[in-house]
Amino acid sequence: MHKQIIVRDLVKPVQKNVTEDIEWVCDSLGFARGRDLTHLSTRLVAALLERLSNERGIPTELLAEELDVSSARVNHHIRNLMESGILFREHRLVMLRGGSLKSAIEELRKDANRIFDELTIIAKDIDATMGLKNR
């Protein structure tokens, strides 16, 4: 499965506010993209975090009902969040990778490091082939 990991360096919220902190995390990870004018991805992550403190996983139909949007829209955003690597599905349930937001972000960091390690290996081979020297 392809992953798209986006990391944006945004100014952190000054005051501790869970809603603003969730928005900052989602914006920093590029979850609200393109036509997501209603910030459904961010609302979805917030709903998931709230629900997952008491439940192992959540069906998308329940999320759609809770957010008052169609299951199709929720599934679209869930697929994008799964592509980023922060969520996964087990049967019909949506789950946060690692079981917590902190664990999910640590897993994303490992994914990014692995990708950069692979890029470095190939870049080194390209440099050698092209006769470029590293400093």
PELINHU-V548819 format. One record per run of one state. SS is the DSSP state (@ for helix, = for strand, . for the rest). FROM is the first residue (numbers start at 1). TO is the last residue. Records with the same first field share a line. If there is no record, write none. Layout:
SS=FROM-TO  FROM-TO
//
This chain:
.=1-17  29-39  53-57  68-70  85-86  91-92  100-100  131-135
@=18-28  40-52  60-67  71-84  97-99  101-130
==58-59  87-90  93-96
//
